[in-house]
Amino acid sequence: MTHHRFSLPNIPQFSRRQMLSQMGAGFGGLALSALLADQAVAATNPLSPKQSHFPARLKRVIMLFMFGGPSHLDMFDPKPLLTRDSGKPLPAESRPRVVSFPNRMGNLVGSPFEFQQHGDSGLWISSLFPHLARRADDLCLINSMFCSNSRHGGAVLEWHTGTDTFVRPSMGAWVTYGLGTENQNFPGYVTICQDLAQGGANNFGSAFLPAAYQGTPLGYAGLKPQEARIPFIGDGSARRDLQRLEADLVARMDRRQAETRGPDSELDARIASFELAFRLQTEAPEMQDLTHESKATHELYGLDNPATADFGTQCLLARRFSERGVRFVQCNLSGWDAHNKLKEDHSRLAQAIDKPIAGLLTDLKQRGLWDDTLVIWGGEFGRTPTCEGTDGRDHNPHGYTMWLAGGGVKAGLTWGKTDDYGYFAVEDKVHVHDLHATVLHLLGLDHKRLTYRYAGRDFRLTDVHGEVVEGILS
């Protein structure tokens, strides 16, 4: 057998230092290629972070929405004359032209709850909220809200989408469209246990915006938030390598169709949702696992009490989503439609949210999230100063309360007024469009420039209305 010898060419010997020195440009090329790859992904991913119109005061929003219309007259807007004249007819000059149920309008009725001033600011808060009252100096009360619709469906849609008539993108979808999300492993917009009875999925939908910007529902009203799960992410039992192959195959099919038929934004958004679902397989279960939170945190949010555990879970999830870069999170509680049993139902519902909300505000401060987070509380409208039945109030879109807390707004402020009986906003009035414009402004977005062309027209959240409420900005 013949053995062949192979001689190696003369290869210069390099020390490790010399090798790194001479290959420096190559490492730079590798870094550049990685950077360009990231930019390419960002260019095709609709949820990638985007530049705001001007420097933003905030990074994120947590909305606490009370479906049904909580009574401002029993929470944040005390009326001594209403108490004095309780049982008398509402003066004719104080009656609105349109009433939801005119045949059921009774006499004036004072609040069954006591009001006190709280904090250094002296904000008026009723006995319904003993825990929140301790955070009075953090709140910015707007007692002069008004909207355009006295019916739940229309008013709920108006708050969520800016219109009570048409199918339009939701506020959370507009925010995500304008700014993207800071965590590519999570949706940009999550809504927890949202009521589907009034407005349905339109309340968190994206309408004509790309589907990637719509809200991701976590459960629905009637389902305990402890049992709610992000849909369509599986149970984690499927093999990750097979899922990766499936996602890659779908992406190749998408590219092939784009080459033959041209771009398809709806299909691209669907593919992006598949990719997001794949990434959520690992991230979402850990994010929703509250067992790793401390006992003190559970107590802070009221998770140790059955009366507060459900909404406390929502608030704690909202904090966890927010600190992981989700741009817009909404917590929801239904049942505020107080046509009867106002004292009983408002007492129960207020207890359910009081400690959790106070805990959320405290926790945001403790974790350094306060200055760049905005918390919004409120419902679609308020209640009338007149009685319905023996213990109820009707819908009132003409004047009601919402409050803000967190970065960018004046703390301990009461803005605007309703009339002596609390029926109409009369001073420094704030329409829903105005509050929408203000929220976008705090996020660094000009509501007049945040537009999307559809059917030959540029649409925006505030339509052709809305003014930033400068007086509440810090």
C-alpha positions as CSV (number, residue, x, y, z in Angstrom):
1,M,0.0,0.0,0.0
2,T,1.3,3.3,-0.9
3,H,1.1,6.1,1.6
4,H,0.8,9.6,0.4
5,R,2.2,12.4,2.4
6,F,0.6,15.8,2.2
7,S,2.6,18.8,3.1
8,L,1.0,21.8,4.6
9,P,1.7,25.2,3.1
10,N,3.7,27.6,5.2
11,I,1.1,29.4,7.4
12,P,2.2,32.4,9.3
13,Q,1.8,32.1,13.0
14,F,-0.4,34.8,14.7
15,S,-0.8,35.5,18.3
16,R,-4.3,36.0,19.6
17,R,-3.7,39.8,19.9
18,Q,-2.4,40.0,16.3
19,M,-5.4,38.0,15.0
20,L,-7.9,40.2,16.7
21,S,-6.1,43.3,15.4
22,Q,-6.0,42.2,11.8
23,M,-9.6,40.8,11.8
24,G,-11.1,43.9,13.5
25,A,-12.7,45.0,10.3
26,G,-14.3,41.6,10.0
27,F,-15.9,41.8,13.4
28,G,-17.1,45.3,12.6
29,G,-18.7,43.8,9.5
30,L,-20.4,41.1,11.5
31,A,-21.8,43.7,13.9
32,L,-23.0,45.9,11.0
33,S,-24.7,42.9,9.3
34,A,-26.5,42.1,12.6
35,L,-27.5,45.7,13.0
36,L,-28.8,45.8,9.4
37,A,-30.7,42.6,10.0
38,D,-32.3,44.1,13.0
39,Q,-33.3,47.2,11.0
40,A,-34.7,45.0,8.2
41,V,-36.8,43.1,10.7
42,A,-37.9,46.5,12.2
43,A,-38.9,47.7,8.8
44,T,-41.2,44.8,8.2
45,N,-42.5,44.5,11.8
46,P,-45.4,46.9,12.3
47,L,-45.0,46.7,16.1
48,S,-41.4,47.9,16.1
49,P,-40.8,51.1,18.2
50,K,-41.4,54.3,16.3
51,Q,-40.3,57.8,16.7
52,S,-42.9,60.1,18.3
53,H,-43.8,63.5,16.8
54,F,-42.1,65.4,19.6
55,P,-40.5,64.4,22.9
56,A,-42.9,62.3,24.9
57,R,-43.8,62.7,28.6
58,L,-45.0,59.1,28.8
59,K,-44.2,55.7,27.5
60,R,-47.4,53.8,28.3
61,V,-51.0,53.9,29.3
62,I,-53.1,51.9,31.8
63,M,-56.8,52.4,31.3
64,L,-59.2,51.3,34.1
65,F,-62.6,51.2,32.4
66,M,-65.8,51.0,34.4
67,F,-68.5,49.7,32.0
68,G,-72.0,51.0,32.8
69,G,-71.4,54.5,33.9
70,P,-70.3,55.0,37.5
71,S,-72.0,57.8,39.4
72,H,-69.7,60.9,39.7
73,L,-72.3,62.4,42.2
74,D,-71.5,59.5,44.6
75,M,-67.8,59.4,44.2
76,F,-65.9,62.6,43.3
77,D,-68.4,65.4,42.7
78,P,-70.3,66.4,45.9
79,K,-73.3,68.7,45.5
80,P,-74.6,70.4,48.7
81,L,-77.6,71.8,46.9
82,L,-78.5,68.3,45.6
83,T,-78.4,67.1,49.2
84,R,-80.5,70.1,50.4
85,D,-83.1,69.7,47.6
86,S,-83.3,65.9,47.7
87,G,-86.9,64.9,47.1
88,K,-87.8,68.0,45.1
89,P,-88.4,68.1,41.3
90,L,-85.5,69.1,39.1
91,P,-86.1,72.7,38.1
92,A,-87.3,73.0,34.5
93,E,-84.4,75.2,33.4
94,S,-82.0,72.4,34.6
95,R,-83.6,69.7,32.5
96,P,-81.7,68.4,29.5
97,R,-83.5,68.4,26.1
98,V,-82.9,64.7,25.6
99,V,-83.3,62.1,28.4
100,S,-82.6,58.4,28.1
101,F,-85.8,57.3,29.9
102,P,-87.9,60.5,30.5
103,N,-90.9,58.6,31.8
104,R,-88.7,57.3,34.6
105,M,-87.2,60.6,35.7
106,G,-88.0,61.2,39.4
107,N,-87.1,63.9,41.8
108,L,-83.7,65.0,42.9
109,V,-81.9,62.6,45.2
110,G,-78.8,63.3,47.3
111,S,-75.9,60.9,47.6
112,P,-76.2,58.2,50.3
113,F,-72.4,58.4,50.7
114,E,-70.4,60.9,52.8
115,F,-67.8,63.2,51.2
116,Q,-64.6,64.5,52.7
117,Q,-61.6,66.4,51.5
118,H,-58.4,64.4,51.4
119,G,-54.7,65.1,51.2
120,D,-52.9,68.4,51.0
121,S,-54.8,69.1,47.8
122,G,-58.2,68.8,49.5
123,L,-59.7,66.6,46.8
124,W,-63.3,65.6,47.5
125,I,-63.7,61.8,47.6
126,S,-66.6,59.9,49.0
127,S,-66.6,57.1,51.6
128,L,-66.7,54.6,48.8
129,F,-62.9,54.9,48.3
130,P,-61.0,54.9,51.6
131,H,-57.8,53.5,50.1
132,L,-57.8,55.7,47.0
133,A,-58.5,58.7,49.3
134,R,-55.0,58.2,50.7
135,R,-53.6,58.8,47.2
136,A,-55.7,61.9,46.7
137,D,-52.6,64.0,46.1
138,D,-51.7,61.8,43.1
139,L,-55.0,62.3,41.3
140,C,-56.0,64.7,38.6
141,L,-59.8,64.8,38.7
142,I,-61.7,66.0,35.7
143,N,-65.2,66.9,36.9
144,S,-66.3,68.4,33.6
145,M,-66.3,65.5,31.2
146,F,-69.1,65.2,28.6
147,C,-69.8,63.0,25.6
148,S,-72.3,62.8,22.7
149,N,-74.4,59.7,23.4
150,S,-76.6,58.7,26.3
151,R,-76.8,55.0,25.3
152,H,-74.3,52.5,26.5
153,G,-73.3,51.1,23.1
154,G,-72.7,54.5,21.5
155,A,-71.0,56.0,24.5
156,V,-68.7,53.1,25.1
157,L,-67.7,53.1,21.4
158,E,-67.2,56.9,21.6
159,W,-64.7,56.5,24.5
160,H,-62.9,53.6,22.9
161,T,-62.8,54.7,19.3
162,G,-63.7,58.4,19.2
163,T,-67.1,57.9,17.4
164,D,-70.5,56.6,18.5
165,T,-71.6,55.8,15.0
166,F,-69.0,54.2,12.8
167,V,-66.5,51.3,13.0
168,R,-63.2,53.0,13.7
169,P,-59.8,52.0,15.2
170,S,-59.7,51.9,19.0
171,M,-57.6,54.4,21.0
172,G,-55.2,51.6,22.0
173,A,-54.8,50.6,18.3
174,W,-54.0,54.3,17.4
175,V,-51.4,54.5,20.2
176,T,-49.7,51.2,19.1
177,Y,-49.9,52.4,15.4
178,G,-48.2,55.6,16.4
179,L,-45.5,54.2,18.7
180,G,-45.2,50.5,18.3
181,T,-44.3,48.4,21.3
182,E,-41.1,48.2,23.4
183,N,-41.1,44.4,23.6
184,Q,-41.3,42.4,20.4
185,N,-42.4,39.3,22.4
186,F,-45.7,40.9,23.5
187,P,-48.6,42.6,21.8
188,G,-48.6,46.4,21.9
189,Y,-52.1,46.5,23.3
190,V,-53.8,44.1,25.8
191,T,-57.3,44.3,27.3
192,I,-58.1,42.2,30.3
193,C,-61.6,40.7,30.9
194,Q,-63.3,43.3,28.6
195,D,-67.1,43.3,28.3
196,L,-68.3,42.3,24.9
197,A,-71.9,43.4,25.3
198,Q,-71.6,47.1,24.3
199,G,-69.7,47.6,21.1
200,G,-68.1,44.2,21.2
201,A,-64.7,43.7,19.6
202,N,-64.9,47.1,18.0
203,N,-63.9,48.6,21.4
204,F,-60.4,47.1,21.0
205,G,-60.3,46.5,17.3
206,S,-58.1,48.1,14.6
207,A,-60.8,48.7,12.0
208,F,-58.9,49.8,8.8
209,L,-55.6,50.0,10.5
210,P,-53.4,46.9,10.0
211,A,-54.6,44.0,12.1
212,A,-51.3,44.0,14.1
213,Y,-52.5,47.0,16.0
214,Q,-55.7,45.6,17.4
215,G,-56.0,44.8,21.1
216,T,-55.2,41.3,22.3
217,P,-58.1,40.2,24.6
218,L,-57.1,38.4,27.8
219,G,-60.3,36.7,28.9
220,Y,-63.7,38.5,28.8
221,A,-66.2,39.8,31.3
222,G,-67.6,37.1,33.5
223,L,-64.4,35.1,33.4
224,K,-62.1,35.4,36.4
225,P,-58.8,37.0,35.4
226,Q,-56.9,34.3,37.2
227,E,-58.3,31.9,34.6
228,A,-57.9,34.2,31.6
229,R,-55.3,33.3,29.0
230,I,-54.0,35.0,25.9
231,P,-55.7,33.2,23.0
232,F,-54.1,31.0,20.3
233,I,-50.7,30.5,22.0
234,G,-51.2,26.8,22.8
235,D,-50.5,25.0,26.0
236,G,-46.7,24.7,25.4
237,S,-46.9,21.0,24.7
238,A,-46.1,21.3,21.0
239,R,-42.5,20.8,19.9
240,R,-40.8,24.2,19.5
241,D,-38.8,23.0,16.5
242,L,-41.9,21.9,14.7
243,Q,-43.6,25.2,15.4
244,R,-40.6,27.0,14.1
245,L,-40.7,25.0,10.9
246,E,-44.4,25.7,10.5
247,A,-43.9,29.5,11.0
248,D,-41.0,29.5,8.5
249,L,-43.1,27.6,6.0
250,V,-46.0,30.1,6.3
251,A,-43.5,33.0,5.9
252,R,-42.0,31.5,2.7
253,M,-45.5,31.0,1.3
254,D,-46.2,34.7,2.1
255,R,-43.1,35.8,0.3
256,R,-44.0,33.6,-2.7
257,Q,-47.4,35.1,-2.9
258,A,-46.0,38.6,-2.6
259,E,-43.7,37.9,-5.6
260,T,-46.5,36.7,-7.8
261,R,-49.5,38.8,-6.7
262,G,-47.9,41.8,-5.0
263,P,-47.9,42.9,-1.3
264,D,-50.8,42.0,0.9
265,S,-50.8,44.0,4.2
266,E,-53.6,41.9,5.7
267,L,-51.7,38.7,5.1
268,D,-48.4,40.3,6.3
269,A,-50.2,41.3,9.5
270,R,-51.5,37.7,9.9
271,I,-48.0,36.3,9.5
272,A,-46.8,38.8,12.1
273,S,-49.4,37.6,14.5
274,F,-48.3,34.0,13.9
275,E,-44.7,35.0,14.7
276,L,-45.8,36.9,17.8
277,A,-47.8,33.9,19.0
278,F,-44.7,31.7,18.5
279,R,-42.7,34.1,20.7
280,L,-45.5,34.3,23.3
281,Q,-45.4,30.6,23.8
282,T,-42.4,31.1,26.1
283,E,-43.0,34.6,27.4
284,A,-46.8,34.7,28.2
285,P,-47.0,31.9,30.8
286,E,-44.2,33.4,32.9
287,M,-45.8,36.9,32.6
288,Q,-49.1,35.6,33.8
289,D,-47.7,33.6,36.6
290,L,-48.2,35.7,39.7
291,T,-46.9,33.1,42.2
292,H,-43.4,34.7,42.0
293,E,-44.7,38.0,43.2
294,S,-44.1,38.6,46.9
295,K,-46.7,38.2,49.6
296,A,-46.5,41.9,50.3
297,T,-47.3,42.6,46.6
298,H,-50.3,40.2,46.8
299,E,-51.6,42.0,49.8
300,L,-50.9,45.4,48.3
301,Y,-53.2,44.6,45.3
302,G,-55.8,42.8,47.5
303,L,-55.2,39.3,46.1
304,D,-55.5,37.9,49.6
305,N,-59.2,39.0,49.8
306,P,-62.0,37.4,47.7
307,A,-63.7,40.8,47.4
308,T,-60.7,42.4,45.7
309,A,-58.8,39.5,44.3
310,D,-60.3,39.6,40.8
311,F,-59.7,43.3,40.0
312,G,-56.5,43.1,42.0
313,T,-55.3,40.4,39.6
314,Q,-56.1,42.6,36.6
315,C,-54.2,45.6,38.1
316,L,-51.2,43.4,38.9
317,L,-51.2,41.9,35.4
318,A,-51.4,45.5,34.0
319,R,-48.3,46.4,35.9
320,R,-46.4,43.3,34.7
321,F,-47.4,43.9,31.1
322,S,-46.5,47.6,31.3
323,E,-43.1,47.1,32.8
324,R,-42.3,44.6,30.0
325,G,-43.0,47.2,27.3
326,V,-46.6,46.8,26.4
327,R,-47.8,50.2,25.3
328,F,-51.5,50.2,26.2
329,V,-53.1,48.0,28.8
330,Q,-56.8,48.1,29.8
331,C,-58.4,46.7,32.9
332,N,-62.2,46.4,33.0
333,L,-65.1,46.0,35.4
334,S,-68.8,45.8,34.4
335,G,-71.9,46.4,36.5
336,W,-72.0,50.1,37.1
337,D,-75.4,50.7,35.3
338,A,-77.2,51.9,38.4
339,H,-80.8,52.2,37.4
340,N,-81.6,50.6,40.8
341,K,-79.8,49.3,43.8
342,L,-77.2,52.1,43.4
343,K,-76.1,52.1,47.1
344,E,-75.7,48.3,47.2
345,D,-74.1,47.8,43.8
346,H,-71.8,50.8,43.9
347,S,-70.7,49.8,47.4
348,R,-69.8,46.3,46.2
349,L,-68.1,47.4,43.0
350,A,-66.2,50.3,44.7
351,Q,-64.8,47.8,47.3
352,A,-63.7,45.5,44.5
353,I,-61.5,48.3,42.9
354,D,-60.6,50.6,45.7
355,K,-57.6,48.7,47.2
356,P,-56.3,47.3,43.9
357,I,-56.2,50.7,42.3
358,A,-54.5,52.3,45.3
359,G,-52.1,49.4,45.2
360,L,-51.4,49.9,41.5
361,L,-50.6,53.6,42.0
362,T,-48.3,52.7,44.9
363,D,-46.5,50.0,43.0
364,L,-45.9,52.1,40.0
365,K,-44.1,54.6,42.2
366,Q,-42.1,52.0,44.0
367,R,-40.9,50.5,40.7
368,G,-39.9,53.7,39.0
369,L,-42.7,53.5,36.5
370,W,-44.7,56.5,37.7
371,D,-43.2,59.3,35.7
372,D,-43.7,57.7,32.3
373,T,-47.0,55.9,32.9
374,L,-50.5,57.4,32.7
375,V,-53.4,55.8,34.5
376,I,-56.9,56.7,33.4
377,W,-60.0,55.8,35.3
378,G,-63.6,56.3,34.2
379,G,-66.7,55.0,32.4
380,E,-68.7,55.9,29.3
381,F,-70.7,58.5,31.2
382,G,-72.0,59.5,34.6
383,R,-75.4,59.4,36.3
384,T,-78.3,61.8,36.8
385,P,-79.0,63.8,39.9
386,T,-82.6,62.7,39.7
387,C,-83.8,59.4,41.1
388,E,-85.0,56.4,39.0
389,G,-87.2,54.1,40.9
390,T,-86.5,54.2,44.6
391,D,-82.7,53.7,44.5
392,G,-81.2,54.4,41.1
393,R,-79.9,57.1,38.7
394,D,-80.3,57.3,34.9
395,H,-77.5,57.8,32.3
396,N,-75.9,61.2,32.1
397,P,-73.5,62.1,29.2
398,H,-73.7,65.8,29.9
399,G,-71.4,66.0,32.9
400,Y,-69.3,63.4,34.8
401,T,-65.9,62.6,36.2
402,M,-62.8,60.8,35.0
403,W,-59.4,61.0,36.6
404,L,-55.8,60.7,35.6
405,A,-52.7,59.9,37.5
406,G,-49.0,59.5,36.7
407,G,-46.6,61.3,34.5
408,G,-47.3,64.5,32.8
409,V,-50.5,65.6,34.6
410,K,-50.9,67.9,37.6
411,A,-51.4,65.9,40.8
412,G,-53.9,66.9,43.4
413,L,-55.9,69.0,40.9
414,T,-59.6,69.2,40.4
415,W,-60.3,70.5,36.8
416,G,-63.7,71.8,35.7
417,K,-67.1,71.9,37.3
418,T,-70.7,70.6,36.8
419,D,-73.7,72.7,37.7
420,D,-75.2,72.9,41.2
421,Y,-77.0,69.6,40.8
422,G,-74.2,67.8,38.8
423,Y,-76.2,67.4,35.6
424,F,-74.2,69.5,33.1
425,A,-70.5,70.3,32.8
426,V,-70.4,74.1,32.9
427,E,-66.8,75.2,33.5
428,D,-63.6,74.1,31.6
429,K,-65.6,71.4,29.8
430,V,-63.7,68.4,28.4
431,H,-65.1,66.4,25.6
432,V,-64.0,62.8,25.0
433,H,-62.1,64.1,21.9
434,D,-60.3,66.6,24.1
435,L,-59.1,63.9,26.5
436,H,-58.0,61.7,23.6
437,A,-56.0,64.6,22.2
438,T,-54.4,65.2,25.6
439,V,-53.5,61.5,26.1
440,L,-51.8,61.4,22.6
441,H,-50.0,64.6,23.4
442,L,-48.5,63.2,26.5
443,L,-47.3,60.2,24.5
444,G,-45.5,62.6,22.1
445,L,-48.2,62.3,19.4
446,D,-50.0,65.2,17.7
447,H,-53.6,64.1,17.3
448,K,-53.9,66.1,14.1
449,R,-50.9,64.4,12.5
450,L,-51.6,60.8,13.7
451,T,-53.6,59.9,10.6
452,Y,-54.2,56.9,8.4
453,R,-55.4,57.2,4.8
454,Y,-58.4,55.0,4.1
455,A,-61.0,55.2,1.3
456,G,-59.5,58.4,0.0
457,R,-59.5,60.2,3.4
458,D,-57.1,60.8,6.2
459,F,-58.7,59.5,9.4
460,R,-57.6,60.2,13.0
461,L,-58.8,59.2,16.5
462,T,-60.3,62.7,17.2
463,D,-61.9,63.0,13.7
464,V,-62.0,66.8,13.1
465,H,-62.3,67.7,16.8
466,G,-60.3,67.8,20.0
467,E,-58.1,70.3,21.8
468,V,-55.3,69.4,24.2
469,V,-56.4,70.3,27.8
470,E,-53.3,72.4,28.6
471,G,-54.5,73.2,32.1
472,I,-54.1,69.7,33.5
473,L,-50.5,69.3,32.1
474,S,-47.7,69.5,34.6
